[in-house]
Amino acid sequence: MAAGWRQAISTTLREVRLHLCQSSPASKGAREFVEKHYVGLKQQNPTFPFLIRECSGVTPKLYVRYAEIPIEKSASLDNLTSDEILQRLQKLVETPSEA
């Protein structure tokens, strides 16, 4: 599922939420992820809810809710780069039972 995982977001997941701080160094990668990857992901999944939540002082975190299984999972994004966050999202999409 090399690049196909991006299209699988709409069928595998119900929603993606990204929590980040507007100014903290720990959220720098999360802010860059939004700038670098959000548009492409949204273009490939135009009706899918990608929720970006900004809050001062919050620890950056990625949450996903699965479509077929009643599970919500999260991944800490503290001090990760935007590409590392993309890899975390890919893992959560590709391996819902293991992620």
C-alpha positions, 0 to 999 in steps of 0.5 A, a space after each residue: 500500500 505504498 502511496 495508496 494509503 493516502 486514498 485509503 484514509 477515507 475508507 479506513 478512518 472516520 476522522 483525523 484530529 491534529 492537536 498542536 500549539 501555535 508557538 511551542 518548539 515541540 509543535 514545530 513539526 506539526 505546524 510544518 505538517 499542516 503547511 506541507 502535507 494538509 493540502 495534498 491529503 485533503 485533495 486526495 480525500 476531499 470530503 474527509 474530516 481532517 480536524 486541526 485543533 490549535 491551543 496554546 501550550 498543548 502537547 502535539 498529538 495525532 488522533 484517528 478514529 477508525 471507520 470499521 472498528 470502534 477504536 480511537 488511537 493517538 500518537 504523540 508528535 512531540 518534537 517530530 518532523 513533518 515527514 515523521 508525522 506523515 509516517 505516523 499517520 501512514 502507520 495508523 492507516 495501514 495497521 489499525 489493529 497494531 498502531 
